[in-house]
Amino acid sequence: MKSHIILLLYIVARNVSGQLNDHQDPILNDGYNLSKIHVKQDGRHQPEHYGYEQHCPDAEDIVPCVCTYDTVSNVMDLYCSSVENEEQLKQIFKADFPFKNFHQFNLFSNNNIKVLEAGVFNGISFEIINIYATDLEVVELNALDSCYETATEIDLYYNKITSFPFDELSLFPKLRDFDISNNLLSVVPADAFHGLTALEDLDISYNNADIVGTFQDLPNLQRIYLDSNNITTTISVQFIKTGSSRLSFIGLGHNNIVSVEPGAFDIVDGLHINMYDNSLSTLDEATWRPHLEAGGTLSAVLNPLVCGCDIAWLFAEDQLLEQVYEYTTCNDGERLHDLDPSIFDNC
């Protein structure tokens, strides 16, 4: 019988993603990996041999982007921080991509991309879209259309975004994390998040934006950050009524909130609500007693609390004051925890 010569191609593949500094594109990588191939001869299975399989596009076709393939987790990432303009980014996604499903798209510290254009990814999908510290101003409608069914995280923090297609969010059924903090949005429609059943973390903080509508039907939400926006006067009833039993944090610090209506928030054991640096003059019992009795906690640091009979309920026998952050103070600087309970005897 004619002897068979078996060629063994051995390639040392390193896990590039584990060696990267934060927010830095990797060194060019050939994107190849060992892949087992089952060979049949005379109807019999032969031992597994190693073949040469390309996962990433040819490196020269996507310059200056860099594609990496992680042999351990079997995922591909794309780094495009050195892209020079919108047209170049579009051309890169017209290259031949052997595989269309990527784990992560990364664009860091780039001053060239101002607009993420409609259809820019040209059918290439990502689970995580990470655009950080760039001059990006506009995300166009359908810019992320190839990721509707795959995206679990959309992180767009520390950019200059003034326009985002919030109405598209309902098309992302797997979205768990949405972060558009530290941008230049003027209006955020809260209703656009309704029905995102997988969403766990929502960060819209530091935009100085008007928040219009309510946050509802978010059954898995755990944390929501709305700090440093233009939320003024009164928080209305059902403002944050997600229906989530997992909700653990609501951040409303550094707005200009004057009052909170009863029934404004979910009532959940362990929920912490941060009202830091607002304009509250009282902690209304009808609003806050249900929250504290359910096991929630409250921080109202840097609010001009009058500390009259309106807060006497906090010093009752059930000692709900213990669930108010210890450095919450009256408008004269005295801590609530340092007040003598006897001053409320005649209330």
N, C-alpha and C positions, 0 to 999 in steps of 0.2 A: 504494500500500500504506500502510495506516495505520501511522504511526510509533509505535515503542514507547518508552516513557519508562522508563528504568532508574534505580531509586532506589538510591543507594549509601550504605549506613549505615556510617559510619566511627567506630569506637570505639577509644580509646587504652587498651590493657590493659597494666597494669604488672605486673611480676613481684613480687608482694607478698612471697612467701616469701624472696626474696633480700635484703629490706630489714629483716627482723625481727631484733631482739635475741634472744639466747638466752633461752628460757623466758619469752617475753612474747607475749601474743596480739596479732594484727594489728589495724589499724583496719578498720572495716566496709568490705566490698567488694561490689560488686553481682554479682560472679560471672559476668558475661557475657563472651563472646569472639567474635571474628570466625570464621565457619565457611564454608567454600566450598560452594556449592550448584550442582550441575549442572542446567541448565534445558534441556528439550527443546521444540522447536517445529517443527511440520511434519516430525517424524521426524528432525530434525537436532539435534546437540549445539550448544548455544549457549556462548559464552564463560562462564567461571566468574565469578559475581558473589558478593558477600558478603552473608550473611544474619545474622540476630540469633538466637543460640542460647544458652539459659540452662543453665548447668551446675550451679550451686549452688541450694539452696532459696531462697525469698524470705527476705531478711535478717530481716524482722520476725517470721517464723515460728520462727526458731531462736535469738532473743535469749535469753540473753547470749552464746551461741556465735557464732563467726565462721567463715564458710566462705571459703576462698580458692581461686582457680583459676590455676595457672601455665600461661601460654600457650606457654612454651618446651618444657617437659617434658610438657605436657598431663595434669596431675594436679591433684587437689583435696585440700586438707587441711582439717581441722576443729579449731578451737581452742575449748576449753570451760572455761578456767581460772576464769571468773567465775560458774560455775554455783552456785546457792545450796543445793540439796539433791538427794537421789536422785530424788524425784518430778519435779522440774523437768528433770533430765537425761533421764528416760524420756519425758516429754512432747515434748521437742525431737526425739527420734527418731520421733515419730509424725507429724511434719510431712511435707509432700510433697517427697520428694527426687527430682528429675528423673533423677539418676544414682545408682546404689547402691554403686558401687565407688570408694572413696577411697584416697588414698595414706597419709595419716597422721591419727591421732587424738591430740590433745595436751591434757593436763590438768596444769598447772604450779602449784605453790605455792597449793594450794586446801585450806582447812581445813574445808570443808563436807561433802565426800563421804567417808563412812566405809565404805560398802559399794558395790561394783560388782555390781549385781544381775543375776540370770539374765535373759538375753534383752534386756538394756538397749539394745543397738544396733538391735534391731528389724529385722534383715535387712540393715542397712548394713554393708558389709565394709571392712576396713582392711588395708593391708600392714604398717604400722608402728603399734604402740600404745605411746604414750609418756606415762607417768604418773610425774611427778617431784616430789619434795618436797611431798607432800600428807599429809593425816591418814587416808588410806585404810587400813583395817584388814582388810577381808575381800573377797576376790574369789570370788564364788559360782560353783558348778558351772553351766556353760552361759552364763556372763556374756560369754564371747568366742566363742559358738557360730557367729556369722555370719562369723567370721574364720578358721575352720578351714582353708579351702582357699586363703586369700590371705596370711595373716600370715607375714612373713619376719623381723620383729623384734618382740619383746615386751620393753619396757624399763620396769621397775617399781621403780626404785631410789630410795633416800632417802624411803621412806614409813613407815608403821607396820603393815605387813601381818603378821598372825599366822596367816592362813589363806588358802591358795591351792590350787585343784584340780589338783594335780600329775598325777593320773591322766588328765587330759584332754590332756596334752602329746603323746601318741601320735597325736592327731587333727590335728596341724599338720605336714603333710609338707614344707612349704616353709620351716619355721622355721630361720633361720641364726644368730640372736642372741637369747639369753634372759638377761636381767639382772634379778635380784631381790635385788640386794645392798643392804646397809644397811637392813634391815627387822628385824622382831621374830619371825621364824620360830623355832619350837622344834624342829621335825623336818623334814628334807628327805629324801624317799625317792629315793636315787640311781637305783634301778631304773626310775623313771618316765621317765628320759631314754633308755632303751634303744631303739634302732631309729630315732632321729631322724637320718636319713641326711644331711640338709642342714645340721645344726647345726655351726657353726664356732666360736662364742664362747659360753661358759657362765660366768656370774658369780653365785655364791651367797655371796660373801664378806660379812663383817661382819653376821652374823645371830646368832652364838652358838648355832647350831643343832646338834643331833645329826644327822650324816650317816649314814643307814641304807642298807646295800646297797652295790652297786658300780656304777661307770660303765663300761658296755660297749656294743659295737656302735654306735659313733659314728664312722663311717669318714672323716668330713671335719672332725672337731674339730681346731681349731688352738690354742685357749687355754682353760684351765679355772682359775677362781679360787675357791678354797675357804678363803681366809685368814680368820682371826678367827671361827672357829666352835668347836664343842665336840667336836673330833676328838681323842680322848685315847688314851693308852697306845700300842697297836700298830696300825700300818697293815698290814692283812692282804693276803695274796696276791691278785692280780688286782683290787685296789681301783680302779685306773684302767687298764683294758685295753680301750681304745677300738677298736683295730685301725686307727687312723689313722696314715698315714705322714706326715701334715702337722702333727702335734702339735708345737708349738714351746714351750709354756709350761704348767707346772703350778705353781700358787700354793698353798702349804700353810702360809704364815707365820702366826705368832701363834696357834697352837693349843697343845695340850699333848702332843705326840707324843713318845713315849719311844723307840720303835724302829720300824723298817720291815722287813717280811719280804721275802726274795728273791722276785722276780716280782710285786711290788706294782704296778709301772708298765709302760707301754709302753716298749719299747726303740726309740728313734728318733734318728737322726743330727740333731744340732742342738737337741735338746730341753733346755730349761733347767728345772730343778726348784728352786724356792725353798722352803727349809725354815727360813726366818728365825724366830727367837724361839720355839723349841720346847724340848723336854727331852731331846734326843739326847745321850747320853754317849759314843757311839762312831759311827764310820762303817763299818758292817759290810761287809767285802770282798765277801761273797756277794751282798749287795744292790746295792752301788754300782759295783763293777768293771764289770759288763756295761753299765751305763748310760754310764759314762765311756769305755769302750773303743769304744762305738758312736758316739762323737762328741758325747755329751751333756755338759752342765755342771751344776754344783751350787753352791748357796749355802746354807751352814749357819751364818750369822752369829747370834750370841746363842744358842748352845747350849752346855751345860756339858760340852764334849768333854774327855775325860781325857787324850788324846794319849799313850797308851802304845804298846805293841807292836801294839795293835789297829789302828793306822793306818799301820804300817810299810809296808804294801803301796803306799801313795800315793807313797812315796819310792823305789820300785824303778826300774829302768832305763827303763821305759816312761813315767815322769814324768807319771803321771795327776794328780798334784797341780796341774799347770798348768790343769786344767779345773775346779778348785775355786776359788770366788770368793776373791780375794786378801785380803779382810778377815774371812774366817772365822778364829775364834780358839779357842784352848784355854780351859779353864775358869779359867786364871790370867791371861787377857787376851793372851797371846802369840799372834801370828799363826802359822798353820800354815806359811805361806811363809817365815817367819823362823826356823823350827826348823833346827837343825843335823842333817842326815841321818845323821851318824855315831852319833847317840844310838840309832839303830835297828840298829846293826851286830850286836848280840847277840840280836836278836829271832828 
